[in-house]
Amino acid sequence: MTLSSKRDHPKRNVQLNADPYVLDATLDRFHRNNIIFNRIHWDTSWEGYKQHYDETLSTILAEAQPGYSRIDYALAYASWIVHDAFPGGFAWEQIPLQRTPAASTGFDWTKTTHMIHDPAEMSAHIKQAAQLVGASMTGICRLDQNWLYAGVQVPDDIQNVIVIAVEMNADGIAASPAVPAAAATGVGYSKMAFILAILGEFIRNLGYKALQCGNDTALSIPLAIDAGLGELGRNGLLITPQFGSRVRLCKILTNLPLELDQPISFGVKEFCTSCKLCAKHCENDAISMNDEPNFTTTCTSNNPGVQKWYVNAEKCYLYWCQNSIDCSTCIKVCPYTPQPR
């Protein structure tokens, strides 16, 4: 019996949701310095300062535990190669390519704009293109400036966001906290770079701006909620109707005229109130056991002002250091996450 089969799977009756989250006056744009991976380098006040989760790699390999072999780690590290080494993945400008209209045609992508008469039709083209290149889900929302990182400036005409969810491999995530789960995560990020590169160039070839983003520039989860891809779960992650939290998120900020999607509701908050499986199985007690969400943060890497179950990112990262690799157990055990077949 898998962990998530210990209770009935939640119903997924999807409805539009006009009020996807509750905010208060303390909400402010989150500063990137407070992301847990950045605090490693500057925040001397916490235990994780200068700790890198791969420091124990040699020790872990010597122990030769199942799921932590040299082969497992080799694949996990390789899985990030497109994300880390492909310059087109997160570009904000046109990339010089060999396959462009010849000068003799008199046509120049950069000096012409395709007129959009029907934003709904253009949105359909974007979603078809995204699916073609590997997106599992695509939604579109207005850019809410609250979700830009503090200090980030984008051109004034950038008003829309295309948010993309990429499904991660089910067998890999089911192995968490062992290393195959990290390979599934890395492949998800590499797929993000591939999808963003093609979709961004598609938009620029129409004469519009495309700012390709992974975890940078803006918060992905609230934008994904605004774009109708899912709801926020107790585990601090987006929960989608199709894949649960077994997705990675990326986005393109653009001035392309598009029809917007609407936030959805399918009972995640109500289900998470009583389920608590992610909190019970969290490897380092980083997920709240409170019955109801609230405005109380747990560490510097939380952004105040949103009513939710705040996850203690410090505890989460310290377990990564102990595990010598990242962890996806809260995704694995969630009843919304489809199990491997």
VMD Tcl script that draws the C-alpha trace (Angstrom):
set ca {
  {0.00 0.00 0.00}
  {1.39 3.40 -0.94}
  {1.34 6.19 1.60}
  {-1.20 8.23 -0.32}
  {-3.63 5.31 -0.56}
  {-4.14 5.30 3.22}
  {-7.08 7.67 2.71}
  {-9.54 8.19 -0.10}
  {-8.33 10.34 -2.95}
  {-9.88 13.81 -2.85}
  {-12.62 14.82 -5.25}
  {-11.62 17.11 -8.09}
  {-14.79 19.00 -8.98}
  {-13.17 22.08 -10.49}
  {-14.98 25.41 -10.27}
  {-13.97 29.00 -10.88}
  {-12.64 30.74 -7.78}
  {-12.93 34.52 -7.58}
  {-10.99 34.69 -4.29}
  {-7.99 32.33 -4.52}
  {-6.17 33.56 -1.40}
  {-6.58 35.82 1.63}
  {-4.14 38.74 1.99}
  {-3.60 41.35 4.68}
  {-1.93 44.76 4.88}
  {1.49 43.30 5.74}
  {1.93 41.80 2.27}
  {5.00 43.19 0.56}
  {7.11 42.09 -2.37}
  {9.44 39.29 -1.29}
  {13.18 39.97 -1.47}
  {15.24 37.35 -3.26}
  {17.96 37.57 -0.60}
  {15.57 35.77 1.75}
  {15.18 32.73 -0.47}
  {16.63 29.87 1.54}
  {19.31 29.11 -1.08}
  {20.52 32.72 -0.95}
  {20.53 32.86 2.84}
  {23.17 30.13 2.83}
  {25.64 32.75 1.64}
  {24.85 35.74 3.88}
  {22.65 34.89 6.88}
  {24.99 34.12 9.78}
  {22.02 33.92 12.17}
  {20.85 30.45 11.19}
  {22.25 26.95 11.27}
  {22.34 26.51 7.51}
  {24.81 29.34 6.89}
  {27.57 28.08 4.56}
  {26.06 24.58 4.55}
  {25.70 23.01 1.12}
  {23.61 19.89 0.82}
  {26.18 18.03 -1.29}
  {28.94 18.30 1.32}
  {28.23 14.79 2.64}
  {28.18 13.19 -0.82}
  {31.36 11.14 -0.31}
  {30.09 9.79 3.01}
  {26.70 8.90 1.56}
  {28.28 7.11 -1.41}
  {30.53 5.11 0.91}
  {27.49 3.86 2.82}
  {26.08 2.38 -0.42}
  {22.45 2.54 0.65}
  {19.76 1.62 -1.92}
  {18.71 4.70 -3.85}
  {21.96 6.53 -3.02}
  {24.41 4.83 -5.39}
  {26.98 6.41 -7.70}
  {24.61 5.64 -10.60}
  {21.71 7.38 -8.86}
  {23.76 10.51 -8.18}
  {25.27 10.53 -11.67}
  {21.80 10.65 -13.21}
  {20.52 13.23 -10.72}
  {23.36 15.63 -11.49}
  {23.06 15.00 -15.23}
  {19.34 15.77 -15.14}
  {20.04 19.49 -14.65}
  {22.28 19.92 -17.70}
  {19.78 21.68 -20.00}
  {18.61 23.98 -17.19}
  {22.16 24.88 -16.17}
  {23.99 24.99 -19.50}
  {21.44 26.04 -22.14}
  {21.67 29.83 -22.61}
  {18.36 30.08 -24.44}
  {16.30 28.72 -21.58}
  {15.90 31.93 -19.61}
  {16.64 34.58 -22.23}
  {14.80 37.91 -22.36}
  {16.01 38.92 -25.82}
  {16.02 37.44 -29.32}
  {18.64 34.71 -29.64}
  {20.77 34.75 -32.82}
  {19.86 31.62 -34.77}
  {20.92 30.07 -38.03}
  {17.32 29.42 -39.04}
  {16.04 32.96 -39.63}
  {14.57 34.50 -42.80}
  {17.38 35.31 -45.23}
  {18.19 38.99 -45.71}
  {17.21 38.64 -49.36}
  {13.57 38.08 -48.37}
  {13.32 41.58 -46.99}
  {11.69 40.23 -43.83}
  {12.96 40.88 -40.30}
  {11.36 39.35 -37.18}
  {12.63 42.19 -35.03}
  {11.14 45.00 -37.09}
  {7.61 43.73 -37.68}
  {4.73 43.01 -35.32}
  {1.95 40.55 -36.01}
  {-1.33 42.28 -35.20}
  {-3.48 40.35 -32.71}
  {-7.18 40.92 -33.40}
  {-8.49 38.15 -31.14}
  {-6.64 37.62 -27.81}
  {-8.65 34.43 -27.18}
  {-7.42 32.94 -30.45}
  {-3.85 33.95 -29.62}
  {-4.16 32.29 -26.21}
  {-5.23 29.10 -27.95}
  {-2.16 29.28 -30.20}
  {0.09 29.77 -27.16}
  {-1.41 26.79 -25.33}
  {-1.15 24.59 -28.42}
  {2.48 25.58 -28.89}
  {3.23 24.98 -25.21}
  {1.68 21.51 -25.37}
  {3.63 20.74 -28.55}
  {6.96 21.46 -26.84}
  {6.20 19.56 -23.65}
  {4.10 21.65 -21.28}
  {1.73 19.58 -19.17}
  {-0.51 22.55 -18.25}
  {-0.62 26.17 -19.37}
  {-2.58 29.08 -17.91}
  {-2.57 32.84 -18.48}
  {-3.04 35.63 -15.94}
  {-2.52 39.36 -15.50}
  {0.82 40.25 -13.92}
  {0.18 41.14 -10.28}
  {3.07 43.36 -9.19}
  {2.81 41.91 -5.66}
  {4.41 38.71 -6.94}
  {7.48 40.31 -8.50}
  {10.56 40.03 -6.30}
  {11.44 43.25 -4.51}
  {13.60 45.46 -6.70}
  {12.70 43.69 -9.94}
  {11.61 46.02 -12.71}
  {9.93 44.91 -15.92}
  {8.83 47.12 -18.83}
  {5.51 48.89 -18.25}
  {3.87 47.15 -21.22}
  {4.51 43.70 -19.74}
  {1.08 42.93 -18.33}
  {0.43 39.24 -18.99}
  {2.01 36.05 -17.68}
  {1.98 32.65 -19.34}
  {2.42 30.07 -16.57}
  {3.51 26.55 -17.43}
  {3.44 23.39 -15.33}
  {5.73 20.49 -16.25}
  {4.85 17.08 -14.87}
  {7.64 15.25 -13.06}
  {8.23 11.53 -13.44}
  {5.96 9.55 -11.12}
  {8.37 6.68 -10.44}
  {11.16 9.09 -9.59}
  {9.11 11.16 -7.14}
  {7.79 7.96 -5.54}
  {11.39 7.12 -4.53}
  {11.75 10.24 -2.31}
  {13.78 10.99 -0.28}
  {16.19 8.79 -2.26}
  {18.16 10.21 -5.18}
  {15.88 9.12 -8.08}
  {13.40 11.75 -6.89}
  {16.08 14.41 -7.37}
  {16.61 13.19 -10.93}
  {12.90 13.64 -11.61}
  {13.15 17.19 -10.25}
  {16.22 18.02 -12.34}
  {14.64 16.70 -15.52}
  {11.61 18.87 -14.74}
  {13.83 21.95 -14.59}
  {15.65 21.00 -17.80}
  {12.31 20.55 -19.56}
  {11.34 24.00 -18.31}
  {14.37 25.53 -20.02}
  {13.57 23.74 -23.29}
  {9.91 24.78 -23.26}
  {10.65 28.39 -22.32}
  {13.29 28.76 -25.03}
  {10.95 27.70 -27.84}
  {7.86 29.46 -26.53}
  {9.79 32.67 -25.85}
  {11.24 32.70 -29.37}
  {7.78 31.99 -30.80}
  {6.46 35.12 -29.08}
  {9.44 37.26 -30.13}
  {9.06 36.02 -33.71}
  {5.60 37.61 -33.63}
  {7.16 40.91 -32.64}
  {6.37 40.88 -28.91}
  {8.44 40.76 -25.73}
  {9.01 37.52 -23.83}
  {10.78 37.46 -20.45}
  {11.46 33.79 -19.70}
  {11.57 32.93 -16.00}
  {12.13 29.89 -13.85}
  {12.26 30.53 -10.11}
  {13.68 33.99 -10.77}
  {11.97 37.38 -11.31}
  {8.64 36.55 -9.66}
  {6.94 34.05 -7.36}
  {5.68 31.16 -9.48}
  {3.01 29.68 -7.20}
  {0.72 32.71 -6.79}
  {0.99 33.40 -10.53}
  {0.05 29.78 -11.23}
  {-2.95 30.17 -8.91}
  {-3.97 33.37 -10.72}
  {-3.62 31.52 -14.05}
  {-6.03 28.79 -12.95}
  {-3.57 25.91 -12.72}
  {-4.39 24.92 -9.14}
  {-4.59 25.85 -5.48}
  {-2.10 26.26 -2.65}
  {-1.69 23.19 -0.45}
  {-0.59 22.60 3.14}
  {2.82 21.56 1.76}
  {3.38 25.11 0.48}
  {3.22 23.96 -3.14}
  {0.77 24.35 -5.97}
  {-1.68 21.44 -6.11}
  {-3.13 20.85 -9.57}
  {-6.23 18.77 -10.33}
  {-4.32 16.56 -12.79}
  {-0.93 15.98 -11.19}
  {-1.19 17.15 -7.59}
  {2.09 18.86 -6.67}
  {4.14 16.64 -8.98}
  {4.97 19.58 -11.28}
  {7.63 22.22 -11.77}
  {6.56 25.75 -12.65}
  {7.93 28.35 -15.03}
  {6.52 31.42 -16.71}
  {6.88 33.98 -19.49}
  {6.11 37.64 -18.83}
  {4.90 39.25 -22.04}
  {3.12 42.14 -23.75}
  {1.42 39.73 -26.17}
  {-2.37 40.38 -26.11}
  {-3.96 37.30 -24.54}
  {-7.24 36.16 -23.03}
  {-6.86 35.53 -19.30}
  {-7.77 32.39 -17.39}
  {-9.47 32.49 -13.99}
  {-8.44 30.97 -10.64}
  {-10.07 27.65 -9.87}
  {-11.28 25.88 -6.74}
  {-11.59 22.15 -6.17}
  {-11.53 21.90 -2.39}
  {-7.80 21.83 -1.62}
  {-7.96 24.04 1.48}
  {-10.84 22.06 2.93}
  {-9.12 18.74 2.22}
  {-5.74 19.87 3.56}
  {-7.39 21.01 6.80}
  {-8.00 17.42 7.85}
  {-5.56 15.36 5.75}
  {-2.13 16.42 7.11}
  {-0.32 13.49 5.47}
  {2.42 15.77 4.13}
  {3.02 17.15 7.63}
  {3.00 13.70 9.22}
  {5.52 12.32 6.73}
  {7.74 15.38 6.41}
  {11.31 14.24 7.00}
  {12.09 17.15 9.35}
  {8.73 18.41 10.67}
  {8.88 21.47 8.42}
  {5.16 21.45 7.50}
  {2.53 22.89 9.81}
  {0.14 20.61 11.70}
  {-2.24 23.50 12.48}
  {-5.85 22.77 11.65}
  {-6.37 26.08 9.87}
  {-4.08 28.34 7.81}
  {-3.03 31.62 9.42}
  {-0.75 34.63 8.98}
  {2.03 33.42 11.32}
  {5.37 32.92 9.56}
  {7.92 30.33 10.67}
  {11.22 31.76 9.39}
  {12.87 34.56 7.42}
  {12.29 32.71 4.15}
  {8.51 33.11 4.51}
  {6.78 36.14 2.99}
  {4.25 37.61 5.46}
  {0.83 38.81 4.43}
  {-0.82 35.67 3.03}
  {-3.12 33.38 4.99}
  {-1.70 29.89 4.54}
  {0.13 27.04 6.20}
  {3.67 28.41 6.34}
  {6.43 25.87 5.71}
  {9.65 26.17 7.71}
  {12.14 26.40 4.84}
  {15.06 26.27 7.26}
  {14.07 22.83 8.57}
  {13.39 21.66 5.02}
  {16.83 22.72 3.79}
  {18.64 21.27 6.81}
  {17.11 17.90 5.98}
  {18.46 18.28 2.44}
  {21.91 18.72 3.98}
  {21.42 15.55 6.02}
  {20.12 13.69 2.95}
  {22.84 15.06 0.64}
  {20.17 15.70 -2.00}
  {16.81 17.43 -2.24}
  {13.56 15.86 -1.00}
  {10.06 15.44 -2.49}
  {8.34 13.37 0.20}
  {5.55 15.93 0.71}
  {4.72 15.57 -2.98}
  {4.93 11.78 -2.89}
  {2.50 11.25 -0.01}
  {-0.12 13.82 -1.04}
  {-3.42 12.13 -2.00}
  {-3.76 14.59 -4.88}
  {-0.56 13.18 -6.45}
  {-1.28 10.35 -8.90}
  {0.71 7.24 -8.08}
  {2.94 5.34 -10.52}
  {1.09 2.80 -12.60}
}
mol new
graphics top color blue
foreach p $ca { graphics top sphere $p radius 0.5 }
foreach p [lrange $ca 0 end-1] q [lrange $ca 1 end] { graphics top cylinder $p $q radius 0.2 }
display resetview
